[in-house]
Amino acid sequence: MAGMRIVVCLPGEARTRLDEALAEAMAPFEIDFTRGEDLDIWDAWGICGNGTHRDGLQLLPGYEDDPRIVRDSSDEGVPGWCAGGPREAMAFAEIRAEARDIARAAWDLWRELARSHPPAEPRLVVWDSPWPTPEEYRAGHQAEQEARAAFDAQPLVVAYREGVAALLEAHRGYDLGGFLNGGAAETVGRTGREEFAAAVSAGTPWHRHVLTLDGWWYGEDEPAVHGDCDGPDACVHRPPLPWLRETTRTGYLEELPGDTLLVKLHCHV
Protein backbone atom coordinates (compact mmCIF):
# COMPACT_ATOMS: atom_id res chain seq x y z
CA MET A 1 0.00 0.00 0.00
CA ALA A 2 1.10 3.56 -0.69
CA GLY A 3 -0.07 7.10 -0.21
CA MET A 4 -1.46 9.86 -2.41
CA ARG A 5 -2.55 13.45 -1.94
CA ILE A 6 -5.78 14.74 -3.41
CA VAL A 7 -7.60 18.08 -3.56
CA VAL A 8 -11.24 17.60 -2.56
CA CYS A 9 -13.70 20.23 -3.78
CA LEU A 10 -16.69 21.03 -1.55
CA PRO A 11 -19.42 23.69 -1.54
CA GLY A 12 -18.46 26.71 0.54
CA GLU A 13 -21.12 26.02 3.18
CA ALA A 14 -19.42 22.70 3.97
CA ARG A 15 -16.89 24.58 6.13
CA THR A 16 -19.32 24.44 9.08
CA ARG A 17 -19.42 20.61 8.90
CA LEU A 18 -16.06 19.93 7.35
CA ASP A 19 -15.28 16.44 8.65
CA GLU A 20 -18.77 15.18 7.82
CA ALA A 21 -18.72 16.73 4.33
CA LEU A 22 -15.29 15.25 3.56
CA ALA A 23 -16.42 11.83 4.76
CA GLU A 24 -19.47 11.99 2.50
CA ALA A 25 -17.40 13.03 -0.53
CA MET A 26 -14.78 10.35 0.05
CA ALA A 27 -17.13 7.50 1.01
CA PRO A 28 -17.81 6.16 -2.53
CA PHE A 29 -14.09 5.48 -3.01
CA GLU A 30 -13.38 3.55 0.18
CA ILE A 31 -11.95 0.07 -0.31
CA ASP A 32 -14.79 -2.32 0.55
CA PHE A 33 -14.59 -4.85 -2.33
CA THR A 34 -18.27 -4.43 -3.22
CA ARG A 35 -18.28 -2.12 -6.29
CA GLY A 36 -15.26 -3.06 -8.36
CA GLU A 37 -11.58 -2.19 -8.17
CA ASP A 38 -11.99 1.16 -9.96
CA LEU A 39 -13.81 2.51 -6.90
CA ASP A 40 -11.65 0.74 -4.30
CA ILE A 41 -9.09 3.51 -3.86
CA TRP A 42 -8.39 4.34 -0.19
CA ASP A 43 -8.58 2.75 3.25
CA ALA A 44 -7.65 5.78 5.37
CA TRP A 45 -7.35 9.53 4.88
CA GLY A 46 -6.58 12.69 6.80
CA ILE A 47 -6.31 16.44 6.23
CA CYS A 48 -2.74 17.46 5.40
CA GLY A 49 -0.90 20.56 4.27
CA ASN A 50 1.05 22.65 6.77
CA GLY A 51 3.71 23.37 4.15
CA THR A 52 6.55 21.55 5.89
CA HIS A 53 6.83 19.16 2.96
CA ARG A 54 5.27 21.54 0.41
CA ASP A 55 2.22 19.29 0.49
CA GLY A 56 -0.59 21.79 0.96
CA LEU A 57 -2.03 24.82 -0.79
CA GLN A 58 -0.45 28.28 -0.98
CA LEU A 59 -2.40 31.30 0.18
CA LEU A 60 -2.68 34.80 -1.20
CA PRO A 61 -1.42 37.48 1.20
CA GLY A 62 -4.13 38.69 3.56
CA TYR A 63 -5.94 35.35 3.94
CA GLU A 64 -3.78 33.85 6.67
CA ASP A 65 -6.32 34.64 9.40
CA ASP A 66 -9.46 34.01 7.36
CA PRO A 67 -11.74 31.77 9.49
CA ARG A 68 -12.49 29.64 6.43
CA ILE A 69 -8.88 28.48 6.15
CA VAL A 70 -8.38 24.80 6.98
CA ARG A 71 -5.37 23.69 9.02
CA ASP A 72 -4.12 20.18 9.62
CA SER A 73 -3.52 18.76 13.09
CA SER A 74 0.23 19.44 13.23
CA ASP A 75 1.58 21.93 15.70
CA GLU A 76 3.80 23.76 13.25
CA GLY A 77 3.24 25.14 9.80
CA VAL A 78 5.00 27.21 7.18
CA PRO A 79 3.59 30.74 6.76
CA GLY A 80 1.59 31.09 3.57
CA TRP A 81 0.60 27.41 3.43
CA CYS A 82 -2.60 25.70 4.52
CA ALA A 83 -4.51 22.46 4.15
CA GLY A 84 -7.48 24.15 2.52
CA GLY A 85 -9.80 27.08 2.24
CA PRO A 86 -11.93 28.98 -0.27
CA ARG A 87 -10.69 28.90 -3.85
CA GLU A 88 -10.49 32.70 -3.91
CA ALA A 89 -7.83 32.57 -1.18
CA MET A 90 -5.48 30.35 -3.19
CA ALA A 91 -2.56 31.70 -5.21
CA PHE A 92 -3.17 29.85 -8.47
CA ALA A 93 -2.69 32.68 -10.96
CA GLU A 94 0.14 34.21 -8.94
CA ILE A 95 2.11 30.97 -8.82
CA ARG A 96 1.67 30.53 -12.55
CA ALA A 97 2.80 34.11 -13.19
CA GLU A 98 6.03 33.49 -11.28
CA ALA A 99 6.53 30.23 -13.15
CA ARG A 100 6.07 32.04 -16.44
CA ASP A 101 8.73 34.59 -15.46
CA ILE A 102 11.20 31.79 -14.64
CA ALA A 103 10.36 30.12 -17.96
CA ARG A 104 11.14 33.33 -19.85
CA ALA A 105 14.48 33.53 -18.04
CA ALA A 106 15.16 29.89 -18.99
CA TRP A 107 14.41 30.64 -22.63
CA ASP A 108 16.80 33.60 -22.53
CA LEU A 109 19.42 31.40 -20.87
CA TRP A 110 19.27 28.85 -23.68
CA ARG A 111 19.83 31.58 -26.28
CA GLU A 112 22.73 33.02 -24.30
CA LEU A 113 24.40 29.61 -23.81
CA ALA A 114 23.86 28.72 -27.48
CA ARG A 115 26.33 31.45 -28.42
CA SER A 116 29.17 29.76 -26.55
CA HIS A 117 28.34 26.04 -26.95
CA PRO A 118 28.09 23.70 -29.92
CA PRO A 119 24.52 23.45 -31.27
CA ALA A 120 22.44 20.76 -29.61
CA GLU A 121 21.01 18.07 -31.84
CA PRO A 122 17.29 17.40 -31.26
CA ARG A 123 16.52 14.36 -29.19
CA LEU A 124 16.01 11.30 -31.36
CA VAL A 125 12.35 10.29 -31.36
CA VAL A 126 11.98 6.56 -30.79
CA TRP A 127 8.75 4.91 -31.91
CA ASP A 128 6.73 4.60 -28.70
CA SER A 129 3.72 2.55 -29.81
CA PRO A 130 3.26 -0.84 -28.13
CA TRP A 131 5.88 -3.24 -29.40
CA PRO A 132 4.38 -6.59 -30.52
CA THR A 133 7.00 -8.88 -28.96
CA PRO A 134 9.07 -8.83 -25.75
CA GLU A 135 12.25 -8.69 -27.82
CA GLU A 136 11.06 -5.61 -29.72
CA TYR A 137 9.94 -4.01 -26.48
CA ARG A 138 13.36 -4.50 -24.90
CA ALA A 139 15.11 -3.21 -28.01
CA GLY A 140 12.81 -0.17 -28.19
CA HIS A 141 13.23 0.59 -24.50
CA GLN A 142 17.01 0.36 -24.86
CA ALA A 143 16.93 2.67 -27.88
CA GLU A 144 14.82 5.17 -25.93
CA GLN A 145 17.29 5.18 -23.04
CA GLU A 146 20.22 5.63 -25.40
CA ALA A 147 18.50 8.52 -27.20
CA ARG A 148 17.77 10.27 -23.90
CA ALA A 149 21.33 9.77 -22.64
CA ALA A 150 22.81 11.09 -25.89
CA PHE A 151 20.64 14.20 -25.77
CA ASP A 152 21.35 14.85 -22.10
CA ALA A 153 25.13 14.55 -22.59
CA GLN A 154 25.37 17.46 -25.05
CA PRO A 155 27.31 20.42 -23.60
CA LEU A 156 24.55 22.93 -24.32
CA VAL A 157 21.92 20.77 -22.62
CA VAL A 158 24.16 20.15 -19.60
CA ALA A 159 24.91 23.86 -19.20
CA TYR A 160 21.27 24.81 -19.68
CA ARG A 161 19.97 22.41 -17.05
CA GLU A 162 22.58 23.58 -14.59
CA GLY A 163 21.56 27.15 -15.30
CA VAL A 164 17.86 26.41 -14.82
CA ALA A 165 18.63 24.73 -11.48
CA ALA A 166 20.44 27.91 -10.44
CA LEU A 167 17.48 30.08 -11.52
CA LEU A 168 15.11 28.00 -9.43
CA GLU A 169 17.48 28.01 -6.47
CA ALA A 170 17.70 31.80 -6.56
CA HIS A 171 13.92 32.24 -6.93
CA ARG A 172 12.22 33.89 -3.98
CA GLY A 173 8.47 33.78 -3.92
CA TYR A 174 5.86 31.07 -4.16
CA ASP A 175 7.05 27.48 -4.14
CA LEU A 176 6.98 26.21 -7.75
CA GLY A 177 7.16 22.51 -6.94
CA GLY A 178 8.54 20.40 -9.76
CA PHE A 179 8.17 23.17 -12.32
CA LEU A 180 10.72 23.01 -15.16
CA ASN A 181 11.89 19.60 -13.99
CA GLY A 182 14.60 18.81 -16.52
CA GLY A 183 14.41 22.37 -17.81
CA ALA A 184 12.17 21.41 -20.76
CA ALA A 185 15.41 21.16 -22.71
CA GLU A 186 13.77 19.20 -25.51
CA THR A 187 11.51 22.13 -26.45
CA VAL A 188 13.20 25.35 -25.32
CA GLY A 189 15.30 25.60 -28.46
CA ARG A 190 12.41 24.94 -30.83
CA THR A 191 9.77 27.47 -29.82
CA GLY A 192 9.24 31.17 -29.24
CA ARG A 193 9.78 32.84 -25.88
CA GLU A 194 6.15 33.50 -24.94
CA GLU A 195 4.96 30.20 -26.40
CA PHE A 196 7.53 28.32 -24.33
CA ALA A 197 6.70 30.24 -21.16
CA ALA A 198 2.95 29.67 -21.56
CA ALA A 199 3.33 25.97 -22.36
CA VAL A 200 5.59 25.00 -19.49
CA SER A 201 3.76 27.08 -16.87
CA ALA A 202 0.20 26.21 -17.89
CA GLY A 203 -0.19 23.37 -15.40
CA THR A 204 1.32 25.25 -12.45
CA PRO A 205 0.52 24.66 -9.63
CA TRP A 206 0.15 20.99 -10.39
CA HIS A 207 -2.16 18.71 -8.40
CA ARG A 208 -2.04 15.05 -9.35
CA HIS A 209 -5.42 14.02 -7.94
CA VAL A 210 -8.69 15.94 -7.76
CA LEU A 211 -12.16 15.02 -6.46
CA THR A 212 -14.56 17.37 -8.23
CA LEU A 213 -17.63 19.08 -6.84
CA ASP A 214 -19.86 16.61 -8.64
CA GLY A 215 -18.10 13.50 -7.37
CA TRP A 216 -15.56 12.62 -10.06
CA TRP A 217 -12.26 11.21 -8.87
CA TYR A 218 -9.44 12.07 -11.26
CA GLY A 219 -6.14 10.29 -10.81
CA GLU A 220 -2.78 10.87 -12.41
CA ASP A 221 -3.11 8.47 -15.35
CA GLU A 222 -6.23 6.37 -14.95
CA PRO A 223 -9.66 7.41 -16.30
CA ALA A 224 -11.97 9.34 -13.99
CA VAL A 225 -14.52 7.41 -11.92
CA HIS A 226 -17.84 8.75 -10.65
CA GLY A 227 -18.78 8.09 -7.06
CA ASP A 228 -22.49 7.70 -7.85
CA CYS A 229 -21.92 4.75 -10.19
CA ASP A 230 -20.60 1.21 -9.90
CA GLY A 231 -17.58 1.74 -12.09
CA PRO A 232 -16.76 3.18 -15.54
CA ASP A 233 -18.66 0.51 -17.48
CA ALA A 234 -21.88 1.19 -15.56
CA CYS A 235 -21.58 4.99 -15.54
CA VAL A 236 -23.99 6.99 -17.71
CA HIS A 237 -22.68 10.40 -16.65
CA ARG A 238 -20.33 12.61 -18.61
CA PRO A 239 -17.28 13.80 -16.66
CA PRO A 240 -16.80 17.57 -16.32
CA LEU A 241 -13.57 17.30 -18.30
CA PRO A 242 -12.56 14.60 -20.80
CA TRP A 243 -9.15 14.18 -19.18
CA LEU A 244 -8.07 16.08 -16.10
CA ARG A 245 -4.32 16.36 -16.49
CA GLU A 246 -1.97 19.25 -15.71
CA THR A 247 -3.38 22.23 -17.60
CA THR A 248 -7.03 21.17 -17.41
CA ARG A 249 -6.67 20.06 -13.79
CA THR A 250 -5.29 23.44 -12.77
CA GLY A 251 -7.86 25.24 -14.89
CA TYR A 252 -10.73 23.31 -13.31
CA LEU A 253 -9.72 24.31 -9.79
CA GLU A 254 -9.04 27.92 -10.69
CA GLU A 255 -12.38 28.41 -12.44
CA LEU A 256 -14.51 27.14 -9.53
CA PRO A 257 -16.66 29.71 -7.70
CA GLY A 258 -14.64 31.75 -5.24
CA ASP A 259 -16.30 30.32 -2.14
CA THR A 260 -15.71 26.70 -3.20
CA LEU A 261 -13.80 24.93 -0.45
CA LEU A 262 -10.61 23.14 -1.52
CA VAL A 263 -9.11 20.70 1.00
CA LYS A 264 -5.91 18.70 0.65
CA LEU A 265 -6.07 15.14 1.96
CA HIS A 266 -3.45 12.43 2.33
CA CYS A 267 -4.89 9.01 1.53
CA HIS A 268 -3.55 5.59 2.28
CA VAL A 269 -4.22 3.60 -0.87
C-alpha positions in Angstrom: 0.0 0.0 0.0 1.1 3.6 -0.7 -0.1 7.1 -0.2 -1.5 9.9 -2.4 -2.6 13.4 -1.9 -5.8 14.7 -3.4 -7.6 18.1 -3.6 -11.2 17.6 -2.6 -13.7 20.2 -3.8 -16.7 21.0 -1.6 -19.4 23.7 -1.5 -18.5 26.7 0.5 -21.1 26.0 3.2 -19.4 22.7 4.0 -16.9 24.6 6.1 -19.3 24.4 9.1 -19.4 20.6 8.9 -16.1 19.9 7.4 -15.3 16.4 8.7 -18.8 15.2 7.8 -18.7 16.7 4.3 -15.3 15.3 3.6 -16.4 11.8 4.8 -19.5 12.0 2.5 -17.4 13.0 -0.5 -14.8 10.4 0.1 -17.1 7.5 1.0 -17.8 6.2 -2.5 -14.1 5.5 -3.0 -13.4 3.5 0.2 -12.0 0.1 -0.3 -14.8 -2.3 0.6 -14.6 -4.9 -2.3 -18.3 -4.4 -3.2 -18.3 -2.1 -6.3 -15.3 -3.1 -8.4 -11.6 -2.2 -8.2 -12.0 1.2 -10.0 -13.8 2.5 -6.9 -11.7 0.7 -4.3 -9.1 3.5 -3.9 -8.4 4.3 -0.2 -8.6 2.7 3.3 -7.6 5.8 5.4 -7.4 9.5 4.9 -6.6 12.7 6.8 -6.3 16.4 6.2 -2.7 17.5 5.4 -0.9 20.6 4.3 1.1 22.7 6.8 3.7 23.4 4.2 6.5 21.5 5.9 6.8 19.2 3.0 5.3 21.5 0.4 2.2 19.3 0.5 -0.6 21.8 1.0 -2.0 24.8 -0.8 -0.5 28.3 -1.0 -2.4 31.3 0.2 -2.7 34.8 -1.2 -1.4 37.5 1.2 -4.1 38.7 3.6 -5.9 35.4 3.9 -3.8 33.8 6.7 -6.3 34.6 9.4 -9.5 34.0 7.4 -11.7 31.8 9.5 -12.5 29.6 6.4 -8.9 28.5 6.2 -8.4 24.8 7.0 -5.4 23.7 9.0 -4.1 20.2 9.6 -3.5 18.8 13.1 0.2 19.4 13.2 1.6 21.9 15.7 3.8 23.8 13.2 3.2 25.1 9.8 5.0 27.2 7.2 3.6 30.7 6.8 1.6 31.1 3.6 0.6 27.4 3.4 -2.6 25.7 4.5 -4.5 22.5 4.1 -7.5 24.1 2.5 -9.8 27.1 2.2 -11.9 29.0 -0.3 -10.7 28.9 -3.8 -10.5 32.7 -3.9 -7.8 32.6 -1.2 -5.5 30.4 -3.2 -2.6 31.7 -5.2 -3.2 29.8 -8.5 -2.7 32.7 -11.0 0.1 34.2 -8.9 2.1 31.0 -8.8 1.7 30.5 -12.6 2.8 34.1 -13.2 6.0 33.5 -11.3 6.5 30.2 -13.1 6.1 32.0 -16.4 8.7 34.6 -15.5 11.2 31.8 -14.6 10.4 30.1 -18.0 11.1 33.3 -19.9 14.5 33.5 -18.0 15.2 29.9 -19.0 14.4 30.6 -22.6 16.8 33.6 -22.5 19.4 31.4 -20.9 19.3 28.9 -23.7 19.8 31.6 -26.3 22.7 33.0 -24.3 24.4 29.6 -23.8 23.9 28.7 -27.5 26.3 31.4 -28.4 29.2 29.8 -26.5 28.3 26.0 -26.9 28.1 23.7 -29.9 24.5 23.5 -31.3 22.4 20.8 -29.6 21.0 18.1 -31.8 17.3 17.4 -31.3 16.5 14.4 -29.2 16.0 11.3 -31.4 12.3 10.3 -31.4 12.0 6.6 -30.8 8.8 4.9 -31.9 6.7 4.6 -28.7 3.7 2.6 -29.8 3.3 -0.8 -28.1 5.9 -3.2 -29.4 4.4 -6.6 -30.5 7.0 -8.9 -29.0 9.1 -8.8 -25.7 12.3 -8.7 -27.8 11.1 -5.6 -29.7 9.9 -4.0 -26.5 13.4 -4.5 -24.9 15.1 -3.2 -28.0 12.8 -0.2 -28.2 13.2 0.6 -24.5 17.0 0.4 -24.9 16.9 2.7 -27.9 14.8 5.2 -25.9 17.3 5.2 -23.0 20.2 5.6 -25.4 18.5 8.5 -27.2 17.8 10.3 -23.9 21.3 9.8 -22.6 22.8 11.1 -25.9 20.6 14.2 -25.8 21.3 14.8 -22.1 25.1 14.6 -22.6 25.4 17.5 -25.1 27.3 20.4 -23.6 24.6 22.9 -24.3 21.9 20.8 -22.6 24.2 20.2 -19.6 24.9 23.9 -19.2 21.3 24.8 -19.7 20.0 22.4 -17.0 22.6 23.6 -14.6 21.6 27.2 -15.3 17.9 26.4 -14.8 18.6 24.7 -11.5 20.4 27.9 -10.4 17.5 30.1 -11.5 15.1 28.0 -9.4 17.5 28.0 -6.5 17.7 31.8 -6.6 13.9 32.2 -6.9 12.2 33.9 -4.0 8.5 33.8 -3.9 5.9 31.1 -4.2 7.0 27.5 -4.1 7.0 26.2 -7.7 7.2 22.5 -6.9 8.5 20.4 -9.8 8.2 23.2 -12.3 10.7 23.0 -15.2 11.9 19.6 -14.0 14.6 18.8 -16.5 14.4 22.4 -17.8 12.2 21.4 -20.8 15.4 21.2 -22.7 13.8 19.2 -25.5 11.5 22.1 -26.4 13.2 25.4 -25.3 15.3 25.6 -28.5 12.4 24.9 -30.8 9.8 27.5 -29.8 9.2 31.2 -29.2 9.8 32.8 -25.9 6.1 33.5 -24.9 5.0 30.2 -26.4 7.5 28.3 -24.3 6.7 30.2 -21.2 3.0 29.7 -21.6 3.3 26.0 -22.4 5.6 25.0 -19.5 3.8 27.1 -16.9 0.2 26.2 -17.9 -0.2 23.4 -15.4 1.3 25.2 -12.5 0.5 24.7 -9.6 0.2 21.0 -10.4 -2.2 18.7 -8.4 -2.0 15.0 -9.3 -5.4 14.0 -7.9 -8.7 15.9 -7.8 -12.2 15.0 -6.5 -14.6 17.4 -8.2 -17.6 19.1 -6.8 -19.9 16.6 -8.6 -18.1 13.5 -7.4 -15.6 12.6 -10.1 -12.3 11.2 -8.9 -9.4 12.1 -11.3 -6.1 10.3 -10.8 -2.8 10.9 -12.4 -3.1 8.5 -15.3 -6.2 6.4 -14.9 -9.7 7.4 -16.3 -12.0 9.3 -14.0 -14.5 7.4 -11.9 -17.8 8.8 -10.7 -18.8 8.1 -7.1 -22.5 7.7 -7.9 -21.9 4.7 -10.2 -20.6 1.2 -9.9 -17.6 1.7 -12.1 -16.8 3.2 -15.5 -18.7 0.5 -17.5 -21.9 1.2 -15.6 -21.6 5.0 -15.5 -24.0 7.0 -17.7 -22.7 10.4 -16.7 -20.3 12.6 -18.6 -17.3 13.8 -16.7 -16.8 17.6 -16.3 -13.6 17.3 -18.3 -12.6 14.6 -20.8 -9.2 14.2 -19.2 -8.1 16.1 -16.1 -4.3 16.4 -16.5 -2.0 19.2 -15.7 -3.4 22.2 -17.6 -7.0 21.2 -17.4 -6.7 20.1 -13.8 -5.3 23.4 -12.8 -7.9 25.2 -14.9 -10.7 23.3 -13.3 -9.7 24.3 -9.8 -9.0 27.9 -10.7 -12.4 28.4 -12.4 -14.5 27.1 -9.5 -16.7 29.7 -7.7 -14.6 31.8 -5.2 -16.3 30.3 -2.1 -15.7 26.7 -3.2 -13.8 24.9 -0.5 -10.6 23.1 -1.5 -9.1 20.7 1.0 -5.9 18.7 0.7 -6.1 15.1 2.0 -3.4 12.4 2.3 -4.9 9.0 1.5 -3.5 5.6 2.3 -4.2 3.6 -0.9 
